Amino acid sequence: MHTKNKIILSFLACVAFCLLFLIPGNAQSLSLEKDFLTDYLRNQQLIGAVSDSNKGANAYSFAIRPLDLNNDIASLYKTKPYKKGVSFLPLVFNSLINSHHPVGQNFGVMLPTVSPQLYLSAGVYFKHKRWEFQFQPEIIYSNNRPFETFKHENYDPIWWSYYKWLNNVDAPEQFGTKPILKAFPGQSKIQYNFYKDISVGISTQNIWWGPGIKNSLLMTNNAAGFLHVALQTNKPIISKWGTFEAQMVFGKLDNSTIFPPDTNRVMNGVILYNPKPNNWRYFTGYTFSFQPKWVPGLFLGASKSTSIYNNNMSGPLDLLPFAGVLVSNAEKANLKATYGSVFFRYLLKEARAEVYAEYGRNDRGASIVNLITDKNYNRGYVVGFRKITNENRHHIRFEVTTEFTNLQATNAQEVYNARSWYINSNVRQGYTQLGKIMGAGIGSGGKSQSIDISILKRRAKMGIMLERIVQNNDFYYNAYYPIRYWKKHWIDMSALYHAYFEVKKHLFVKAQVGITRSLNYNWWEIPLVDPVLPGNGYDPINVHGNLTVVYHW
């Protein structure tokens, strides 16, 4: 093992274990794979189901997840927190199918496939004094049959533009051609709790940073969890100024090892494919949320993350999440990829509504000055709103949720140089883990608008969501706009029916059935007889379904 690798791994071990013995809570995590239960808890907070006397449960921002099922959050869920000793974790079964091409996001370890894909997770939880052990592996299977990807028939200049993205991100359209059977450590962790509500531990759990429901700029459950050390608050810490939540992460990102398509493509005698370094990447970052006591219901926060190839690390400063403040030699040499955002969530309890937003910069830190004044970097945002009505005599409520996300480049220079969100020429796997974007699932250069209208009754929910997603508009403007192809935006128009409910005590089911029409799928058109005229759009329809079953022992 190289000396630098030894230093990095030793640092991770020291953070995780040395603190445990140098520094003199109880929380099993509510996994992001059971996001509908998290959604239920969020709604319970919104409708005022928690009394003001339970300040802890009211203080959750839902901007740092997974949640810990401690006394406060358990009161929302009307259950008891996990006790000392061994407990069985929920059994989770998930199935996913698409008829024509993959759609959807936030599926964690599950991969973009069209054939039926199966997911299974179970595990055990053990608590002893201040220690917590959670072993919750995940397994997926798919026969991974082929589907239509970026057309080989595209002209070389189009492929030249496409490779500006392919060479600087590790995000395969399809993960090989063979059947897939994979096991992951999943939502596992070893954690030590100290100072009541603060813990440190090693984990492979998914992380979510930000108030968004469908998308968030820096961290979501769109990709698999990665091995990391986390120093964090287990629940909001109440002080005389307000409540505070925070998490600091030090981790290791892995590559997919999947090659991009058509790696032998040549233009003007030059091979377009530029192989990426196969080194693993060191990741570090932090997030925090603060609720000032003077403005009840308002949560303010910020997030920042940095990644670098392990062999490019120049010293101890690269191990810390303070890029831009404590500047290392590697940062001076422009060898890091940095993202930053600020966010807020505001609860309007009397109206049973909430509004939230996150605003961030691509390859920039989260300082207010950088976020607002510097025009040379891309900006992205997530804005959302949720409203729940009063309960009628049949114990029914109505919920309306809308969310808008924009990751499109803000100027022509960024488009030309392919400086999209999650793309990076310094760390050429981009902002990915095992081949999937760790941030917003709509991906680089994307935009989305969605509205969801649902019916709520106790723990049950059913509704319809309409969504419009523009796929990588940065690539479209780079490749097609200069040659005056005005009508080749790839736009997914979707309608989705969803429902979740408690079948019986301890057994929860979530089902989704949707239809998506992809306008100009993969920016392709059906050519006309006249080669001079633009063709008709290639607009395939995809039917997709998802079934999740969760059983609490």
C-alpha positions as CSV (number, residue, x, y, z in Angstrom):
1,M,0.0,0.0,0.0
2,H,1.3,3.5,-0.9
3,T,2.4,5.8,1.9
4,K,-0.3,8.3,1.1
5,N,-3.0,5.6,1.2
6,K,-1.7,4.5,4.6
7,I,-1.8,8.1,5.9
8,I,-5.4,8.6,4.7
9,L,-6.7,5.3,6.1
10,S,-4.9,6.0,9.3
11,F,-6.6,9.4,9.6
12,L,-10.0,7.8,9.0
13,A,-9.3,5.2,11.7
14,C,-8.1,7.9,14.1
15,V,-11.2,10.0,13.7
16,A,-13.4,7.0,14.1
17,F,-11.7,5.3,17.0
18,C,-9.3,7.5,18.9
19,L,-12.0,10.0,19.7
20,L,-14.0,7.1,21.1
21,F,-11.5,6.5,23.9
22,L,-10.3,10.1,24.4
23,I,-13.8,11.7,24.8
24,P,-15.9,10.5,27.6
25,G,-28.0,8.7,23.0
26,N,-29.6,5.9,21.4
27,A,-30.4,5.8,17.7
28,Q,-31.1,3.3,15.0
29,S,-31.3,5.0,11.7
30,L,-34.5,5.4,9.6
31,S,-33.0,4.4,6.2
32,L,-33.5,6.6,3.2
33,E,-34.6,3.4,1.4
34,K,-37.8,3.8,3.4
35,D,-38.2,7.4,2.3
36,F,-42.0,7.2,2.5
37,L,-41.8,6.7,6.2
38,T,-39.5,9.8,6.4
39,D,-42.1,11.6,4.4
40,Y,-44.8,10.6,6.9
41,L,-42.7,11.9,9.8
42,R,-42.1,15.2,7.9
43,N,-45.9,15.6,7.4
44,Q,-46.6,14.8,11.0
45,Q,-44.3,17.7,12.0
46,L,-46.0,19.9,9.4
47,I,-49.6,19.4,10.5
48,G,-48.7,20.0,14.2
49,A,-49.1,16.4,15.3
50,V,-46.3,17.1,17.8
51,S,-47.1,19.2,20.8
52,D,-45.0,22.2,21.6
53,S,-43.8,20.5,24.8
54,N,-41.9,18.1,22.6
55,K,-39.3,20.6,21.4
56,G,-36.9,18.0,20.2
57,A,-39.3,16.5,17.6
58,N,-40.3,20.0,16.4
59,A,-36.7,21.0,16.0
60,Y,-35.8,18.5,13.2
61,S,-35.0,20.3,9.9
62,F,-35.2,17.2,7.8
63,A,-32.2,18.6,6.0
64,I,-29.7,16.1,7.4
65,R,-30.8,12.5,6.8
66,P,-31.0,9.6,7.6
67,L,-32.9,10.3,10.8
68,D,-32.1,8.6,14.0
69,L,-35.1,6.8,15.6
70,N,-34.5,8.2,19.0
71,N,-37.1,9.3,21.6
72,D,-38.1,12.5,19.8
73,I,-38.6,11.2,16.3
74,A,-40.1,8.0,17.7
75,S,-42.9,10.1,19.2
76,L,-43.8,11.3,15.7
77,Y,-43.9,7.7,14.5
78,K,-45.9,6.5,17.5
79,T,-43.5,3.8,18.3
80,K,-40.9,3.0,20.9
81,P,-37.2,3.6,20.3
82,Y,-34.9,0.7,19.9
83,K,-33.9,-0.8,23.2
84,K,-30.6,-2.2,24.4
85,G,-29.6,-5.5,23.1
86,V,-30.1,-7.1,19.7
87,S,-33.0,-6.1,17.4
88,F,-33.9,-7.2,13.9
89,L,-34.0,-4.4,11.4
90,P,-36.8,-4.1,8.9
91,L,-37.0,-6.5,6.0
92,V,-37.1,-4.4,2.8
93,F,-38.0,-5.8,-0.7
94,N,-38.0,-3.5,-3.7
95,S,-38.7,-4.3,-7.4
96,L,-38.3,-2.0,-10.3
97,I,-39.1,-2.4,-14.0
98,N,-39.1,-0.2,-17.2
99,S,-40.5,-1.2,-20.6
100,H,-38.3,0.8,-22.9
101,H,-35.5,2.8,-21.1
102,P,-34.6,3.6,-17.5
103,V,-36.4,6.5,-15.7
104,G,-36.5,7.6,-12.1
105,Q,-34.0,8.6,-9.5
106,N,-33.1,8.1,-5.8
107,F,-32.9,4.3,-6.0
108,G,-29.6,4.0,-4.1
109,V,-27.7,0.9,-5.1
110,M,-30.3,-0.1,-7.8
111,L,-29.0,0.5,-11.3
112,P,-30.6,1.9,-14.5
113,T,-32.1,-1.1,-16.2
114,V,-35.2,-2.0,-18.2
115,S,-35.6,-5.7,-17.2
116,P,-37.0,-6.5,-13.7
117,Q,-34.6,-5.5,-11.0
118,L,-34.9,-6.9,-7.4
119,Y,-33.6,-5.4,-4.2
120,L,-33.4,-7.0,-0.8
121,S,-32.2,-5.7,2.6
122,A,-32.4,-6.9,6.1
123,G,-30.1,-6.8,9.2
124,V,-29.6,-6.6,12.9
125,Y,-29.0,-3.8,15.3
126,F,-27.1,-4.1,18.6
127,K,-26.6,-1.5,21.3
128,H,-24.3,-1.8,24.3
129,K,-23.8,1.2,26.5
130,R,-22.6,4.0,24.2
131,W,-21.9,1.7,21.3
132,E,-24.3,1.0,18.4
133,F,-23.8,-1.7,15.7
134,Q,-26.0,-1.8,12.7
135,F,-25.5,-4.4,10.0
136,Q,-27.9,-3.9,7.1
137,P,-26.5,-5.2,3.8
138,E,-28.2,-4.7,0.4
139,I,-28.5,-7.1,-2.5
140,I,-29.6,-6.4,-6.1
141,Y,-30.3,-8.6,-9.1
142,S,-31.2,-7.9,-12.7
143,N,-30.7,-9.8,-16.0
144,N,-29.7,-6.4,-17.4
145,R,-31.0,-6.7,-20.9
146,P,-29.9,-4.1,-23.5
147,F,-31.8,-0.9,-24.2
148,E,-31.3,2.0,-26.6
149,T,-28.5,4.3,-25.6
150,F,-26.8,7.2,-27.3
151,K,-26.9,6.5,-31.1
152,H,-23.8,5.2,-32.8
153,E,-25.1,6.8,-36.0
154,N,-24.5,10.3,-34.6
155,Y,-21.9,12.3,-36.6
156,D,-18.4,12.6,-35.3
157,P,-18.8,16.3,-34.2
158,I,-21.7,15.2,-32.0
159,W,-19.7,12.5,-30.4
160,W,-16.9,15.0,-29.9
161,S,-19.2,17.2,-27.9
162,Y,-20.6,14.1,-26.0
163,Y,-17.1,13.0,-25.0
164,K,-16.6,16.4,-23.3
165,W,-19.0,15.0,-20.7
166,L,-18.1,11.3,-20.9
167,N,-14.4,12.0,-20.3
168,N,-15.1,14.0,-17.1
169,V,-17.8,12.0,-15.3
170,D,-18.2,8.4,-14.4
171,A,-21.9,7.9,-15.1
172,P,-22.6,5.0,-17.5
173,E,-25.9,4.8,-19.4
174,Q,-25.8,1.1,-18.9
175,F,-23.8,-1.0,-16.5
176,G,-22.4,-3.6,-18.9
177,T,-24.4,-6.3,-20.7
178,K,-24.3,-9.2,-18.4
179,P,-26.7,-10.1,-15.6
180,I,-26.1,-8.2,-12.4
181,L,-25.9,-9.8,-8.9
182,K,-24.3,-7.5,-6.4
183,A,-24.1,-7.2,-2.6
184,F,-23.3,-4.0,-0.8
185,P,-22.6,-3.2,2.9
186,G,-25.7,-1.0,2.6
187,Q,-27.1,0.9,5.5
188,S,-24.5,-0.4,8.0
189,K,-22.7,1.5,10.7
190,I,-20.6,1.3,13.9
191,Q,-21.3,4.3,16.1
192,Y,-20.2,5.6,19.5
193,N,-22.4,8.2,21.2
194,F,-20.8,10.7,23.5
195,Y,-21.9,14.1,25.1
196,K,-25.6,13.0,25.0
197,D,-26.5,13.9,21.4
198,I,-23.2,13.7,19.5
199,S,-21.7,10.6,17.9
200,V,-18.8,9.5,15.7
201,G,-18.7,6.3,13.6
202,I,-17.9,4.4,10.5
203,S,-20.8,3.9,8.0
204,T,-21.8,3.0,4.5
205,Q,-25.3,4.6,4.9
206,N,-26.8,6.9,2.3
207,I,-26.7,10.6,3.3
208,W,-29.1,13.4,2.3
209,W,-28.1,17.0,2.8
210,G,-30.6,19.8,2.1
211,P,-34.4,20.4,2.5
212,G,-35.4,19.1,-0.9
213,I,-37.9,16.2,-1.2
214,K,-37.1,15.0,-4.8
215,N,-33.8,16.7,-5.4
216,S,-30.9,18.1,-3.5
217,L,-27.7,19.7,-4.8
218,L,-24.9,17.9,-2.9
219,M,-26.1,14.7,-1.3
220,T,-29.0,12.4,-2.0
221,N,-29.8,8.7,-2.1
222,N,-29.5,8.6,-5.9
223,A,-26.3,6.6,-5.7
224,A,-25.1,3.9,-3.3
225,G,-23.7,4.9,0.0
226,F,-20.0,5.1,0.4
227,L,-17.6,4.2,3.2
228,H,-17.2,7.1,5.5
229,V,-16.4,8.4,9.0
230,A,-19.1,10.7,10.3
231,L,-19.0,13.1,13.2
232,Q,-22.5,14.3,13.8
233,T,-25.4,15.3,16.0
234,N,-27.9,12.5,16.6
235,K,-30.7,14.9,17.1
236,P,-31.1,18.7,17.3
237,I,-29.1,20.2,20.1
238,I,-31.2,22.8,22.0
239,S,-29.4,25.9,23.1
240,K,-30.5,29.4,24.4
241,W,-30.1,30.7,20.8
242,G,-32.0,28.0,19.1
243,T,-31.4,24.4,17.8
244,F,-28.5,23.1,15.9
245,E,-27.8,20.0,13.7
246,A,-24.6,19.2,11.9
247,Q,-22.6,16.4,10.2
248,M,-19.0,16.2,9.1
249,V,-18.0,13.4,6.8
250,F,-14.6,11.9,5.7
251,G,-14.9,9.1,3.1
252,K,-13.8,7.1,0.1
253,L,-15.5,7.2,-3.3
254,D,-15.2,4.3,-5.7
255,N,-15.3,4.1,-9.5
256,S,-17.7,2.1,-11.6
257,T,-15.0,0.6,-13.9
258,I,-17.5,0.7,-16.8
259,F,-16.1,2.1,-20.0
260,P,-18.0,4.7,-22.0
261,P,-19.5,3.7,-25.4
262,D,-17.6,3.7,-28.7
263,T,-14.2,4.3,-27.1
264,N,-12.5,3.8,-30.6
265,R,-14.3,6.8,-32.1
266,V,-11.9,9.1,-34.0
267,M,-12.3,12.6,-35.2
268,N,-9.7,14.4,-37.3
269,G,-7.2,11.6,-36.5
270,V,-7.7,12.0,-32.7
271,I,-9.3,9.4,-30.5
272,L,-12.1,11.1,-28.5
273,Y,-11.9,8.8,-25.5
274,N,-9.4,9.9,-22.8
275,P,-9.0,7.2,-20.2
276,K,-9.6,8.3,-16.6
277,P,-7.2,7.6,-13.7
278,N,-8.4,4.6,-11.8
279,N,-7.5,5.9,-8.4
280,W,-10.1,6.1,-5.7
281,R,-11.2,9.5,-4.5
282,Y,-11.0,11.0,-1.0
283,F,-14.2,12.8,0.0
284,T,-14.8,15.3,2.8
285,G,-17.6,17.6,3.6
286,Y,-19.9,19.1,6.1
287,T,-23.4,20.4,6.5
288,F,-25.3,22.2,9.3
289,S,-28.7,23.6,10.1
290,F,-29.7,26.2,12.6
291,Q,-33.2,27.1,13.8
292,P,-33.1,30.5,15.6
293,K,-35.4,30.7,18.5
294,W,-36.5,34.2,17.5
295,V,-38.1,32.9,14.3
296,P,-40.0,29.6,15.1
297,G,-40.1,27.2,12.1
298,L,-37.2,28.7,10.2
299,F,-34.2,26.5,9.5
300,L,-31.0,28.0,7.9
301,G,-28.1,25.9,6.7
302,A,-25.1,25.3,4.4
303,S,-23.3,22.4,2.9
304,K,-19.9,21.9,1.3
305,S,-18.0,19.0,-0.2
306,T,-14.6,18.4,-1.7
307,S,-13.1,15.4,-3.5
308,I,-9.6,14.7,-4.7
309,Y,-7.7,11.7,-6.1
310,N,-5.9,9.9,-3.2
311,N,-2.6,10.1,-5.0
312,N,-2.9,13.9,-5.4
313,M,-3.2,14.7,-1.7
314,S,-0.4,16.9,-0.6
315,G,-0.7,17.0,3.2
316,P,-2.9,17.0,6.3
317,L,-5.0,20.0,5.1
318,D,-6.4,17.8,2.3
319,L,-8.0,15.6,4.9
320,L,-10.1,18.4,6.4
321,P,-13.4,19.8,4.9
322,F,-12.2,23.4,4.9
323,A,-11.1,23.9,1.3
324,G,-11.0,27.6,0.5
325,V,-10.2,28.5,4.1
326,L,-7.3,26.2,4.9
327,V,-5.7,26.1,1.4
328,S,-3.5,23.1,0.7
329,N,-0.9,22.8,-2.0
330,A,-3.2,20.4,-3.9
331,E,-5.9,23.1,-3.9
332,K,-3.4,25.7,-5.1
333,A,-2.6,23.3,-8.0
334,N,-6.3,23.1,-8.8
335,L,-6.5,19.3,-8.1
336,K,-9.8,19.4,-6.1
337,A,-13.5,19.4,-7.0
338,T,-15.5,21.5,-4.6
339,Y,-19.3,22.2,-4.3
340,G,-21.2,24.4,-1.9
341,S,-24.7,25.4,-1.1
342,V,-26.9,27.4,1.3
343,F,-30.5,26.5,2.1
344,F,-33.5,27.3,4.2
345,R,-36.8,25.6,5.2
346,Y,-39.6,27.5,6.7
347,L,-42.6,25.9,8.4
348,L,-45.9,27.7,8.4
349,K,-47.6,25.6,11.0
350,E,-50.8,27.5,11.2
351,A,-51.2,27.1,7.5
352,R,-49.8,23.5,7.6
353,A,-47.4,24.5,4.8
354,E,-43.7,24.7,4.2
355,V,-41.4,26.4,1.7
356,Y,-37.8,25.5,1.1
357,A,-34.9,26.4,-1.2
358,E,-31.3,25.5,-1.8
359,Y,-28.9,27.5,-3.8
360,G,-25.4,26.3,-4.7
361,R,-22.3,26.8,-6.9
362,N,-20.5,24.2,-9.1
363,D,-16.9,24.0,-8.0
364,R,-17.3,26.8,-5.4
365,G,-17.6,26.9,-1.7
366,A,-20.6,27.9,0.3
367,S,-19.5,31.4,1.4
368,I,-22.1,34.1,0.8
369,V,-19.7,36.2,-1.2
370,N,-18.8,33.3,-3.6
371,L,-22.4,32.3,-4.0
372,I,-23.7,35.7,-4.9
373,T,-21.0,37.7,-6.6
374,D,-18.9,35.4,-8.7
375,K,-20.4,35.0,-12.1
376,N,-17.8,32.7,-13.5
377,Y,-19.2,29.5,-12.1
378,N,-22.5,27.6,-12.6
379,R,-25.3,28.1,-10.1
380,G,-28.0,25.6,-9.3
381,Y,-31.1,25.7,-7.2
382,V,-33.9,23.6,-5.7
383,V,-37.1,25.4,-4.7
384,G,-40.2,23.6,-3.2
385,F,-43.5,24.1,-1.5
386,R,-45.9,21.8,0.4
387,K,-49.4,22.5,1.7
388,I,-51.6,20.1,3.7
389,T,-55.3,20.8,4.3
390,N,-57.3,20.4,7.5
391,E,-58.6,16.9,8.3
392,N,-62.2,16.4,7.3
393,R,-64.8,14.3,9.1
394,H,-63.5,11.2,7.2
395,H,-60.0,11.8,8.6
396,I,-58.8,12.7,5.1
397,R,-56.4,15.5,4.2
398,F,-55.1,16.7,0.9
399,E,-51.5,17.5,0.1
400,V,-50.0,19.5,-2.7
401,T,-46.2,19.4,-3.3
402,T,-44.3,21.2,-6.0
403,E,-40.6,21.3,-6.6
404,F,-38.4,23.0,-9.2
405,T,-34.7,22.2,-9.8
406,N,-32.3,23.8,-12.3
407,L,-28.8,22.7,-13.0
408,Q,-28.4,24.2,-16.4
409,A,-25.3,26.3,-17.1
410,T,-25.7,30.0,-16.7
411,N,-23.5,31.3,-19.5
412,A,-22.2,30.2,-22.9
413,Q,-18.6,29.8,-21.8
414,E,-19.6,27.2,-19.3
415,V,-21.6,25.4,-21.9
416,Y,-18.7,25.4,-24.4
417,N,-16.2,24.1,-21.8
418,A,-18.6,21.5,-20.5
419,R,-18.4,22.8,-16.9
420,S,-21.7,21.4,-15.9
421,W,-22.8,20.4,-12.4
422,Y,-21.1,17.1,-11.3
423,I,-18.6,17.3,-14.2
424,N,-15.0,18.0,-13.4
425,S,-11.8,18.0,-15.3
426,N,-9.6,17.8,-12.2
427,V,-11.4,14.8,-10.6
428,R,-12.5,13.2,-13.8
429,Q,-15.0,10.7,-12.3
430,G,-17.0,13.8,-11.4
431,Y,-19.3,13.8,-8.4
432,T,-20.2,10.2,-8.4
433,Q,-20.1,7.0,-6.4
434,L,-20.0,3.6,-8.3
435,G,-21.1,5.3,-11.5
436,K,-24.1,7.3,-10.2
437,I,-24.5,11.0,-9.4
438,M,-24.5,11.6,-5.6
439,G,-26.4,14.9,-6.0
440,A,-29.6,15.6,-7.8
441,G,-30.8,12.6,-9.8
442,I,-31.7,14.7,-12.8
443,G,-28.0,14.9,-13.5
444,S,-25.7,17.4,-15.2
445,G,-27.4,20.3,-17.1
446,G,-30.8,19.1,-16.2
447,K,-34.0,20.9,-15.2
448,S,-37.1,19.5,-13.5
449,Q,-40.5,20.8,-12.5
450,S,-43.0,18.5,-10.6
451,I,-46.3,18.8,-8.9
452,D,-47.8,16.1,-6.7
453,I,-51.4,16.0,-5.5
454,S,-52.1,13.4,-2.8
455,I,-54.8,12.2,-0.4
456,L,-53.6,11.5,3.2
457,K,-55.4,9.3,5.7
458,R,-53.5,8.4,8.9
459,R,-50.5,6.5,7.7
460,A,-51.8,6.0,4.1
461,K,-51.1,8.2,1.1
462,M,-52.0,8.0,-2.5
463,G,-51.7,10.6,-5.3
464,I,-50.6,11.6,-8.8
465,M,-47.4,13.3,-9.7
466,L,-46.8,15.1,-13.0
467,E,-43.2,15.9,-13.8
468,R,-41.2,17.4,-16.7
469,I,-37.4,16.8,-16.9
470,V,-35.1,18.4,-19.4
471,Q,-32.1,16.1,-19.8
472,N,-28.6,17.7,-20.0
473,N,-29.5,20.9,-21.7
474,D,-25.8,21.9,-21.5
475,F,-24.9,19.1,-23.9
476,Y,-27.7,20.1,-26.2
477,Y,-26.5,23.7,-26.5
478,N,-22.9,22.5,-26.9
479,A,-23.6,20.0,-29.7
480,Y,-26.8,21.0,-31.5
481,Y,-27.4,24.7,-31.0
482,P,-24.4,25.8,-33.1
483,I,-25.7,23.8,-36.1
484,R,-29.2,25.3,-35.7
485,Y,-31.0,22.1,-34.5
486,W,-33.6,24.0,-32.5
487,K,-35.9,21.1,-31.7
488,K,-33.6,18.5,-30.2
489,H,-34.1,19.1,-26.5
490,W,-34.5,15.7,-24.7
491,I,-37.5,16.2,-22.5
492,D,-39.2,13.5,-20.3
493,M,-42.9,14.1,-19.6
494,S,-44.2,11.8,-16.9
495,A,-47.4,11.0,-15.0
496,L,-47.0,8.8,-11.9
497,Y,-49.6,7.2,-9.6
498,H,-48.2,6.4,-6.2
499,A,-49.5,5.0,-3.0
500,Y,-48.2,3.8,0.4
501,F,-50.1,2.3,3.2
502,E,-49.9,0.1,6.2
503,V,-51.4,-3.3,5.2
504,K,-51.4,-4.5,8.8
505,K,-49.3,-3.8,11.9
506,H,-45.6,-3.7,11.0
507,L,-46.2,-4.3,7.2
508,F,-45.9,-1.3,4.9
509,V,-46.3,-1.2,1.1
510,K,-45.4,1.5,-1.4
511,A,-46.4,1.1,-5.1
512,Q,-45.7,3.4,-8.1
513,V,-46.9,3.0,-11.7
514,G,-46.1,5.6,-14.3
515,I,-45.8,6.5,-17.9
516,T,-43.1,8.6,-19.5
517,R,-43.0,10.0,-23.0
518,S,-39.4,10.9,-23.9
519,L,-39.4,13.7,-26.5
520,N,-36.2,13.4,-28.7
521,Y,-35.0,10.5,-26.6
522,N,-31.2,10.7,-26.4
523,W,-31.4,13.8,-28.6
524,W,-32.3,11.7,-31.6
525,E,-34.8,12.2,-34.4
526,I,-36.2,10.0,-37.1
527,P,-34.6,11.2,-40.4
528,L,-36.8,12.2,-43.3
529,V,-36.3,11.2,-46.9
530,D,-34.8,14.6,-47.6
531,P,-31.5,14.6,-45.8
532,V,-31.4,18.5,-45.7
533,L,-34.6,18.8,-43.6
534,P,-34.7,18.0,-39.9
535,G,-36.5,14.8,-39.1
536,N,-39.4,14.0,-36.8
537,G,-38.7,13.6,-33.1
538,Y,-38.0,10.2,-31.7
539,D,-40.5,10.1,-28.8
540,P,-40.7,6.6,-27.3
541,I,-43.1,5.8,-24.4
542,N,-41.9,4.0,-21.3
543,V,-44.1,2.3,-18.7
544,H,-42.4,1.9,-15.3
545,G,-43.4,0.4,-12.0
546,N,-41.9,0.2,-8.5
547,L,-43.0,-1.9,-5.6
548,T,-41.5,-1.6,-2.1
549,V,-42.5,-3.8,0.9
550,V,-41.2,-3.1,4.4
551,Y,-41.8,-5.4,7.3
552,H,-40.9,-4.2,10.8
553,W,-40.2,-7.2,13.1
